[in-house]
């Protein structure tokens, strides 16, 4: 018999189904051990959780789903030469639920009190500030050193210069004290009496990307046959297994006592509309692409309309799964142009 170690599948848009591209196997003629009177083939299939895994819901559809999502698991951060980073580790194809068609973008914008830096913000920082604004950090450093040398020479070359420096320090201290006083009850009383407040010199500044995008999906899976119930079981196991870490180096007496844990799989999430992948090439289409994600959470609910219902074979009548993913990369203008 043949033992398959790798099977590569891909989705054929024209046929509307998964087709096998390649496989690796070897012939085995040794002894076989059967469990629970199952065939060898069904025993292997029941325990398979590798690159060849491919599950679909709804399973028995003709001609197939026009709109769907592919979840391709990919290995991450592995030192194995047989399973390098990014290799496909199975996939699941599910119908496109309503909550899949939304995303959000955010940026960090904050307000700060510029204080003594107001000159730099208004372009009065001299050569050093201009160099910083142009991104010429080496020139900015040289200009800053020259400015500091001139400052020291001016203020310490004479006794009068030392006095000027002390005056400048006194003004800075007075400004800090005035700001502190303005926040007290007495300062607020003075402000009310004079009709004036201390100018905080506030400005809006960009503080960087607001964070990684997150995506949530909820699927209601209702089997129409025993084979589809088995497919749903495999789909749930697929996501649960690939969102968890593995045992790394330094394994102890059990998995929990190992020194390290391996990264869980990343998920490549792809939208298909009218059996065509949303790849960002058509700029007139609004649907977005998603970069590789880690799965943050996964939940299952086996109740049916708040009732406990099972089929004759013991499988639940309804399986509802909810998943939350977080992208592994921040977005830039170029990503937006590419359809993200």
N, C-alpha and C positions, 0 to 999 in steps of 0.2 A: 504494500500500500504506500501511497505518497503522503509524506508529512510536509505541510506547507509552512514555511517560515516567514514568508512575506507575500502579500497580494496587494497590488496597487490598482485602485479603482478611480474612475473619473466620470463626470456627468456628461452625457451626450445630449445636447440641446435638441437635436433633430429627432432622436428616438424618444426623448423624454424619460430616460432611465439611466442607471449606473451601468457602465461597461468596464470589464476587466482589461487593464492595459498590460500588466505583466505579473509574473509570480515567480517565487523561488521555492523549491521543494527538494526533498531527497527521498529515495526509496528506503522503506523500513521493512525488515523481515523478521524482527525479533518477536518476543512473546507479547501478548496483549492482555490487559486486565480490564474486564468489564465491570461496570457499577450499576446496580439496580436494574439489571437485565436490559440496559440500553445498548444500542449499537455503538460501535467505535466512532462512527461519523457524528452521531448525535451527541455523544459525550464530548468530543472535541468542540463541536459547535456551541454547546452549552457553556463551556468554560473559556471560549475564545475572547480575549480582550487585547487585541493588538492592532497593528497597522492595517490588517485586512478587515477590520470591523466596519460594517456599513449598514445603517438602520434607517428606515423611512416610516413616517406616519403622515397621512393614512397609507397603509401598505398596499392594499389591493385597489388601486384606482386606474381607471382607463378613460381617456388617454393619459392622465397624470395631472399633477398640480400645475396650474398656470403660474401661480405666485407662491414662492417658497423661500426658505432660508436654509443655507448649508452651514453647519457648524463643523469645521475641520480642526481636530485636535493636533497640536504640533509639540514635539518634545522640546524642552528648554534646558540650557545650561548643563549639558552632559559631557563628560570626558570620554565617553565610549566612542571608538572609531566605527563600531557597527551601527550605532544609533546616534548620528551627529545631530547637533542642534537644528531645529526646524523641520526634521523629517516628519511626514504625516503619520499620525497615530490613530487612524480611524476617523469616521465622520458620521453625522446624523443629519438627515434632511427632514424638515418639519414644515407644515403649512405656515403661511405668514399671518400672525395674529394682528388684531387692530393696534395693540400697544407697541408694535415694532416700528411704526411709522413716525417716530418722534425722536428728536435729539435736542441738545442744548449746548450753547457755547458761553463761556464766561472769561472775563479778564479781571485782573487785580488792579483796581484804580483806588488810590487813597489820597487823603488830604494831609499835608504835613505843614508844620510851622517852620518857615524858611529861616527866620531869625537873621543871623549874621551872614547867611549864605544867599541873601536876596540879591547881592551884587552879581554873584556868579549866575543866578537864575535869569537875571535881566541882561546878561551879556556884558557885564562890567568887570569881569574877572581878569581882564588883560590877556596876554599871550597864552598863558597856561590854560585858561578857560576855553579860549578859542581852539587850542589844540585838542583838548578833551572833547569838545563838541564835534570835531572833525574825525574823531577816532584815532588820532595820532598820539598814542600813549607815551611813546619814547620822547617825542617833542614836548609833550605836556610835562613829563618828568624833568627834562632839562630846563624848561622855563620855570618850573616850580623851584628847582634848586637855585637858579639865578635870582629869582624873586626873594627867596629866603636869605641868600647871601647879602643882597642889597638891604633887606630889612635889618639884618643884624648889624651891618656896617653903619646904617643910618642911626640906629637907636643906641648903639653901644660905643660909637666912636668918640662920644663926648659925654660929659656929665649931663648936659642938656638933653642929649638923646635918651639917656637912662630915665630922666624925669618924664619925657614924653611917653616912654614905654609904660611907666607906672600910671600915667594919666589914662592911657588906653585901657590898661587892665582895670583901672578904677571904673571907667565907663562901662566895661563889660560886666563887672560885678554889680554896678548900680542897676544896669538893665535887668540882670537876673533877680535882684532884690525887688525891683519895681514890678516885675512879672509875678513874683511870689506874693507881693503885697496886694496886687490887683485881685488875687483869688480869695483874699480874706474878706470877712464881713465889713471891715473898715474900708478896704479898697472898693468894695461894691457900693458902699454908702457914698464915697467920694465920686465914683463914676455916675451915680444917679444925680448927685448934686451938680456936677459939671456937665452932664450930658455927653461924656466922652468915655471911650474904653481904650485899652492898650491895643495897638495894632499888632496882631499876631503874624502878619505877613504870610498867610496861608496860601498854599498852592496845590493844585491837583497834579499828582505824579503817577506815572505808570509803574506798577509794582510787579509786573510779570504775568504770565498766563494764570488764569483763575484755578486751574486744576485739570485733571484728566477727565475726559468724557465718560459717563456711565450709561449703560443700556440695560433695560429690564424687559424680560419677556415672560408671558404666561401662556401655557398651552393646556387645553383640556383634551385629554386622550381617552376616547371611548372605543374599546375593541369591538369589532363586528364579527370576529372569529377567534378561535383558539390560537391560530398562528399570529394574528395581530396582537393578541394579549401577550404572547411571548416577545413580540417585537417591542411592545411598550416596556416590558420588564427589562429588555436589553438596553433600551434608550435611557431609562432611569439609571441603570448601573453604569452605562457609558459616562454620563455626566458626573455622577458621584465619584467614580474612580479617578477620572482625569483632573478633577479639581483639587485632589488631595496630593500631598507630597509622598515621595517614596523614602525608603531607608538609604542613607548615604554611607560614607566611610565610617569605620570604627563601630560596627554593629556589636552590640552587647548580647545579653541573654534573650532579648526580644527587641521588637522594633522601637519601643518607647525608650529603651536604654541606649540607643545608638548615639554616637557623638554628633552626627550631622543628619540632615534630611535633604533630599533632592527637591528641586523646584517642581511644582505641578505643571501640567501642560498649559500652553497658551492655546487660545481658540481663535481661529480665523473665521470670521463671520461674514458671509456673502449673501446679498439679496439677489433674488431672481424675479423679474417681472415679465410676464408673458414668455416664460422660459428663456429669457435672456439675462445674462449677468449684468448687474449694475456696476460698471467698471469706471464710470466717470468720464468716458470718452464723448458722451453726448451732453454738451453743456446746456441743452434746452430741457433736460429732464431734471426734476428737483430732488429725487431720492439720493441719499448720501451713502458713501462708503464708510467702512469701519476698519480701523487698524487692529492688529492683533490685541487680544484682551486676555486678562486673567479673570477667572470666575470668582467673584467675591462671595456669593451666597447661592444656595440651591435648596429648595424646599419642595416637598411632595405632600399632597392631600388626597387620601383615598376615599373620602366620603362623597356621596352623591346627593346633592341638594340637602345637606345636613343630615343625611340618613346613611346608615351602614348597609351597603348592598354589595352582594357578591354573586358571581356566576356559578354555575354548577361545578366547575372545576376548581373553585376557590379563588379565582382571580377577581380583583375588585372591578365593579361595574364602571367606575370612573377613576382616572388618575389625572390629577391636576399638578403640573410642575411649574414652578416659578424660579427664574434664574436672573441673577444680576451680574453684569460684567463691567470691568473697568479697563480702558485702553492703556497700553503700555508706553505710548508716546504722546508728547504734547504736539499741538498743531501749530503750523505757521501759515503765512499767506500762500506759499507754494502748495501746501496740502489742500487748502480751499480750492485753488485752481485745478487740482487733480480730482476734485469731487468728494472730499471728505466733509 
